[in-house]
């Protein structure tokens, strides 16, 4: 299920916080399941204090973290993790 974008507004730089796409694209390719898998990684599994570093390292070494996080890697990539905040992850967790 596709989800709506979460835009951050700034002069001429309005981009989705999750996927980085500009305003005008129909739906965010980051699904709710991907968001929940990421929040589960951060809050319950291996994430902890340095979750961005641990997740990037797992992605770069080819560690299998499941389908949702693999798809998220293909959409967001390691550098896109910088825009994802703990508040966004708490919201995704529900």
Secondary structure, 3 states (H helix, E strand, C coil): CCECCCEECCCCCCEECCCCCECCCCCECCCHHHHHHHHHHHHCCCCHHHHHHHHHHHHHHCCCCCHHHHHHHHHCHHHHHHHCCHHHHHHHHC
